[in-house]
Amino acid sequence: MKLPGKVSLITGAASGMGRATAILFAREGSKVVAVDIDDAGGQKTVDLIHEMGGDAIFVRADVARDDDARRMVDQAVARYGRLDVLFNNAGVAQGVELTEMTEEEWDRVVDIDLKGVFLGSKYGIRAMLQSGGGVIINTASISGLLAQNFLPAYNAAKAGVINLTRYIAVEYGPRNIRANAICPGAIDTPMLQSAVSGKPENAPVVKYFLHMAPLHRLGTPEDIAKAALFLASDDASFITGHALVVDGGLTAGTFMDPNRLRAMAEDLLKA
């Protein structure tokens, strides 16, 4: 087991990458605090962990609210006595042009995707310092490295997550806290499916990812969970301040064979 006896708090644990990580961490010996605003989904994650003999609790919390962020950490410590791993994974996206985006839409994305990481880390670090250290993992995105169309707030927030992660690594490394970010590419999650479902105009985006990524597939939530497990474990004991790209090679380069490029363009036009 990679995480025997550890206590891990995972936000956005009701589905997708958060659920996959919660289950994998539990399988690897960690006690899990599954956090989400989706009560049914979060409890389902906990039930799945219990069915495999793991130890987990569900805490309903909005990561963008200070009181909720403090409470989720407090409940983890109250139940299990410590906090060893914090995975700030909860996130949302809003596809809209910058000139059409409302202030409310901007604030929602930045509040959850960036402020949520700040608040989770604020209280998570306090708990970790009480027990001698820990590990923080933040879900960023390739959008924090390369801007994507129609995602102005998401691009900005995820870039902020990467640099906030570096700050935490620099500031708290001497106190035995490691911090790293994961930058997923196109991952087959409910968030991606909802962006495409019933919206034919968005279908070409998935085809684009399939064509452009050298591995020619979408990532799975389990792909991200395995990356998170590596960063949480002692296998990564000398890794901190790093943004780990998990994207099937999507951002590895821009060169493409002309024939492939032509075929991709034709497919996109047909979609």
N, C-alpha and C positions, 0 to 999 in steps of 0.2 A: 504494500500500500504506500502511496505517495504522501498522504496527509493523515497519518494515524493520530488520533486524539486532538486534531486541530478543530477550531471553531471558525466557520466561514459564513460571512453575511453576503448575500447576493441580491442585488436589486434587479428589477425587471425579470423576476424569476417565474412569472406566471406562464411563460411560453418561450418559444424560440431559443435563442442562445442562453438566456438566463436559466430556463428550465433544464436544458441539456447540461449546463455546467453544474447546477445544483445536484442533479442525479449523479454525474460523474464524480464530483467531489465526495458525495456520500459514499459511493462505491469504493472510493479510495481512502475511506476511514474518517472523513471529516464529519463533524456535526454541522448542520446547515440551518441558517436562518434565512428563509425565503421571503423576500420583500417585494410587494407590488401593490398597486391600487385595485387590481383585479382580484377580488376575493375568491371567486370560484376557481380561476386559473391558478392562483397561488396555493390554495388548499389542495388542488389536484396534484401539484408538484410535490407537496408534502406527503400526500397519500401514496404517490408512486415511490417515494423514498422509504416510507414505512413498510410498503409491501415487499421491498427488497431487504428489509431488516435494518435500515438506517435510522438515524436519529435526526429529526428536523422539526422546526416550528414555522408557522406562517405569521408574519407581521404585516398588517396593512399600513402602508405609509406612502405619502406623496413626497418624493425625494426633493422636490423644489421648495418644501416648507421646512423652515428651521426646526419647529417643534417636532415634526414627524421624523426628521433626520436624527435628532437627538434621541427620540424615543426608540427608534429601531435599534440603535446601538445599545441603549440602556437595557432594552429587553434581551438582547443577545447576551450581555454580560450578566444580567440577573438570572437568566436560565442556565448559562453554561460557565459562568465565572470569568470569562476572558473573551478577547477577540483576536484571532490570529491572521485571518485573511478577509479583506474587504474587496469585493468585486463591484465597482460602480458601473453597472451595465445598463440601467434603465435609460431609454432614449426614445425620441420621436423625430419625425421629419415632416417638413411642410413644403410641398412642391409648388412654387409660385415665383414669378419674376420679381426681382427686387422692387421695381417701380410700382408693382401691384400689391406688394405685401403690406398688410396692416401692422400697426404697432403691436396689437394683441397677438397676431400670429408670430411675429418676431420674438416677443417676450416669452411665449409658450415654449418655443424651441430652445431658446437660450437658457431659460429657467430650468428646464428638465435636463438638457444635455450638458450644460456647463455648470450652472449654479448647483445642480444636483450633485455633481462630482465634488464641488467645493464643500458643500454641506456634509456629504457623507464622509469625506476625508477629514474635515474639521473634527467631527466627533469620533470617527474611527481611529484617528491618530491619537487622540486623547486616551482612548481605551487601550490601544496598543502600548503606549508609553508606560502605562500602569503595570503591564505584564512583561516588559522587556523587549518589545519589538513586534514586527509583523510584516505583512505583505499587502500592498495595495495594487489592484489591477483596475485600470480604467478603460472602458470601451470608447475608443475614438473611431476613426474611419479613414479609408483612403481619401475621403472628402476633406479631411484635415490636412492632407498632403498635396492634393491636386483638386482644384475647384471643379465641381460638377454643375451643369446647367440646372436652373430652376431651384437651387437649394442654397440661397444666400445665407440664411441664418444657420442652417445645418453646417455648411462649410466653415463659417466663422466659429461656431461653437466647438466643433470637433478639432479645429486647429488650436483653440484655446485649451481643450482637454490635453492635447499632447504637450503643450508647454507647461501647463499646470502640473502634469505628471513629472516633468523634468525638475520643476521647482521642488516638489515634494521629495524627489530622490536626492537632490542636493542638500536640502535643508535638514532632512531627517535620516539620511543615510548614516551619519555618525551616531545615531541613536537606535540603530539596528532595525530601521524600517526601509524596505525596498519598495520602489514604485515603478511600474511599467504600464504602458498602454498597448492595447491590441487595436490594429487598424484593419477591420474586415473589409473585404470587397463585396461583391454581390453574393449575399447569403440567402438561402431559401428559407425565409422566416415568414410568420404571419404578416409582418409589416410589409415585406416585399409583395406577398401575395395580395394583400388588400390594395396595394397601389396599382395592381394589374387587373384584379378581378372586376369584371363589368366595365372596364375602361380600355377598349380596343386600342385607343391612341397610345397607351403606355406599353403595349405588348412589344413593340420594336426595341424597347430598352433592354428587355431580357435577352432578346436575340443579339443585341449589340454586345452585351457582357459575354455571352456564350462564344461569339466569334472572336472577340478581342482577347479574352483570357487564354493563354497558351494551353491550359489544361482542359479547355472547352467544356466546362460544367459550372454550375452554381456551387458555391460552398454550402455546407450543411451546418446546422447549429452545433453538431458534434465536432466539426473541424475547429470551431472557435473554443469549445469546451476543452479540447485537448491542448490547445495553445495556452488557455488560462491555467490548466492544471500544471503544465510545465513551469509557467512563471510563478505559480503559487508554491511549488515544491522546492526542495533543496537542490534539485537538479539545476535550478537557475540562481543559486546562492550568490553568484558573482555578477549577476545581471541586474542593473537598475538604471532608470532614466532612459529606457529604450522604448521605441515605438515599433512593435512587431507587426509587420504587414502580413496578413493572411488573406490573399486575394487571388490565388491560382495563377499568379504571374501577371495580373491585369496591369499593374503599374511598372512592370519590369522594363518596358521599352515601348517605343511608338512605331518602330519599323514594322511593316507588314508587306508580304509578297503582293505585288499588284493584282495578281489573279484572285487571291483571297479577298483583297480589299474590294475588288469589283463584285465578287460574289456576295460579299456582305452587303454592299450598297443595294444590289438587286433584291436581296431578301428583305431588307428593311423597307424598300419601296413597295414590295408586295404585301407587307404585313398590314 
